[in-house]
């Protein structure tokens, strides 16, 4: 079993063995939530470089978005697009997809002048790739393309939530 730091690094390296380990380790839920919280805080702090003062809101929203995306991936992956060998529970998806957020820690670099946009774009792409690996491993897929499809539909739900919340923020202001 790897340490928390090794799991973070392995997840960022897209190491499928780390995702398998986290999937199987029911006691890793605390670590998984820690990754999501740290990654979410990194996003909030990184956005301060662009003038944002909504650290708590961004953190809470990011955590809720992760749960939505993981649940959507679970539902689509086990009910709509399962493979013959697919066997998973929501906890497995929550643990693995949480660790897929480890590249999001780089968003802290958004504090540096002019770095926010490129860092957030890079971290988002990297996190999406990690999410594909996490879904493939948690759902026991043999097809990466199927994991990509599950992640795409989960991302749509995630994006719609962002758009909805952004629209609500405009109305509230």
C-alpha positions as CSV (number, residue, x, y, z in Angstrom):
1,X,0.0,0.0,0.0
2,X,1.3,3.4,-0.9
3,X,1.4,6.6,1.2
4,X,-1.0,9.4,0.5
5,X,1.8,11.4,-1.2
6,X,2.7,8.5,-3.4
7,X,-0.9,8.0,-4.3
8,X,-1.2,11.7,-5.2
9,X,1.8,11.5,-7.5
10,X,0.8,8.2,-9.0
11,X,-2.6,9.5,-9.7
12,X,-1.2,12.5,-11.4
13,X,1.1,10.2,-13.4
14,X,-2.0,8.4,-14.6
15,X,-0.7,5.2,-13.0
16,X,-3.5,2.6,-13.3
17,X,-2.1,0.6,-10.4
18,X,-2.6,3.5,-8.1
19,X,-6.2,3.8,-9.2
20,X,-6.7,0.1,-8.7
21,X,-5.3,0.4,-5.2
22,X,-7.5,3.3,-4.3
23,X,-10.5,1.5,-5.8
24,X,-10.0,-1.5,-3.6
25,X,-9.1,0.4,-0.4
26,X,-12.4,1.4,1.3
27,X,-10.4,3.1,4.0
28,X,-9.1,5.6,1.4
29,X,-12.3,7.6,1.3
30,X,-10.8,10.1,3.8
31,X,-7.7,10.6,1.6
32,X,-10.0,10.9,-1.5
33,X,-12.0,13.7,0.1
34,X,-8.8,15.4,1.1
35,X,-7.6,15.4,-2.5
36,X,-10.9,17.0,-3.6
37,X,-10.7,19.6,-0.8
38,X,-7.1,20.4,-1.5
39,X,-7.7,20.6,-5.3
40,X,-10.7,22.7,-4.8
41,X,-8.9,25.1,-2.4
42,X,-6.1,25.3,-5.0
43,X,-8.7,26.4,-7.6
44,X,-10.1,29.0,-5.3
45,X,-6.6,30.3,-4.3
46,X,-5.5,30.2,-7.9
47,X,-8.4,32.3,-9.0
48,X,-7.5,34.9,-6.5
49,X,-4.8,35.8,-9.0
50,X,-7.6,36.9,-11.3
51,X,-9.3,38.9,-8.6
52,X,-11.7,36.3,-7.2
53,X,-12.6,36.6,-3.5
54,X,-15.0,33.6,-3.5
55,X,-12.6,31.0,-2.0
56,X,-15.3,29.2,0.1
57,X,-17.9,29.3,-2.7
58,X,-15.5,27.9,-5.2
59,X,-14.3,25.2,-2.8
60,X,-17.8,24.1,-1.9
61,X,-19.0,24.2,-5.5
62,X,-16.0,22.1,-6.7
63,X,-16.7,19.5,-4.1
64,X,-20.4,19.3,-5.1
65,X,-19.4,19.2,-8.8
66,X,-17.0,16.2,-8.1
67,X,-19.8,14.3,-6.4
68,X,-22.2,15.0,-9.3
69,X,-19.6,14.0,-11.9
70,X,-18.7,10.8,-10.1
71,X,-22.3,9.9,-9.6
72,X,-23.1,10.5,-13.2
73,X,-20.1,8.4,-14.3
74,X,-21.2,5.7,-12.0
75,X,-24.8,5.7,-13.3
76,X,-23.8,5.9,-17.0
77,X,-20.9,3.4,-16.6
78,X,-22.9,0.8,-14.7
79,X,-26.4,1.2,-16.2
80,X,-26.0,2.6,-19.7
81,X,-22.5,1.6,-20.9
82,X,-21.4,-1.3,-18.8
83,X,-19.0,-4.0,-20.2
84,X,-19.7,-7.6,-19.3
85,X,-17.1,-7.5,-16.5
86,X,-18.2,-4.1,-15.1
87,X,-18.8,-4.3,-11.4
88,X,-18.5,-1.2,-9.2
89,X,-20.1,0.7,-6.4
90,X,-20.4,4.4,-6.0
91,X,-17.6,4.4,-3.4
92,X,-15.1,3.0,-5.9
93,X,-16.0,5.8,-8.3
94,X,-15.8,8.5,-5.6
95,X,-12.4,7.3,-4.5
96,X,-10.8,6.9,-7.9
97,X,-12.2,10.1,-9.4
98,X,-11.2,12.1,-6.3
99,X,-7.6,11.1,-6.8
100,X,-8.0,12.1,-10.5
101,X,-8.2,15.7,-9.1
102,X,-4.6,15.5,-7.9
103,X,-3.3,17.5,-11.0
104,X,-5.7,20.3,-9.8
105,X,-3.2,21.1,-7.1
106,X,-1.2,22.9,-9.7
107,X,-4.0,25.5,-9.9
108,X,-2.3,27.2,-7.0
109,X,0.1,28.6,-9.6
110,X,-2.8,30.7,-10.8
111,X,-1.8,33.2,-8.2
112,X,1.2,34.2,-10.4
113,X,0.5,37.1,-12.7
114,X,-0.6,35.9,-16.1
115,X,-0.5,32.2,-15.2
116,X,-4.1,31.6,-14.2
117,X,-5.6,30.8,-17.6
118,X,-2.8,28.6,-18.9
119,X,-2.5,26.7,-15.6
120,X,-6.2,26.2,-15.3
121,X,-6.5,24.9,-18.9
122,X,-3.5,22.6,-18.4
123,X,-4.8,21.3,-15.0
124,X,-8.3,20.8,-16.5
125,X,-7.0,18.7,-19.4
126,X,-4.7,16.7,-17.1
127,X,-7.6,16.1,-14.6
128,X,-9.9,14.9,-17.4
129,X,-7.2,12.4,-18.6
130,X,-6.9,11.2,-15.0
131,X,-10.6,11.0,-14.7
132,X,-10.7,8.7,-17.8
133,X,-8.1,6.4,-16.2
134,X,-10.0,6.5,-12.9
135,X,-13.3,5.5,-14.5
136,X,-11.7,2.8,-16.6
137,X,-10.1,1.2,-13.6
138,X,-13.1,1.6,-11.2
139,X,-15.6,0.2,-13.8
140,X,-13.2,-2.6,-14.8
141,X,-13.3,-1.5,-18.5
142,X,-11.1,-3.0,-21.1
143,X,-11.9,-0.2,-23.4
144,X,-10.5,3.3,-22.8
145,X,-12.9,4.6,-25.5
146,X,-15.8,3.5,-23.3
147,X,-14.3,5.3,-20.3
148,X,-13.9,8.4,-22.5
149,X,-17.6,8.2,-23.4
150,X,-18.6,7.9,-19.8
151,X,-16.4,10.9,-18.8
152,X,-17.8,13.0,-21.7
153,X,-21.4,12.6,-20.6
154,X,-20.3,13.2,-17.0
155,X,-18.5,16.3,-18.1
156,X,-21.7,17.5,-19.8
157,X,-23.6,17.3,-16.5
158,X,-20.7,19.0,-14.7
159,X,-20.6,21.8,-17.3
160,X,-24.4,22.3,-17.2
161,X,-24.1,22.7,-13.5
162,X,-21.3,25.4,-13.9
163,X,-23.5,27.2,-16.5
164,X,-26.5,27.1,-14.2
165,X,-24.6,28.4,-11.2
166,X,-23.0,31.1,-13.2
167,X,-26.4,32.2,-14.5
168,X,-27.7,32.2,-10.9
169,X,-24.8,34.3,-9.8
170,X,-25.6,36.9,-12.5
171,X,-29.2,37.0,-11.3
172,X,-28.2,37.4,-7.7
173,X,-25.8,40.2,-8.4
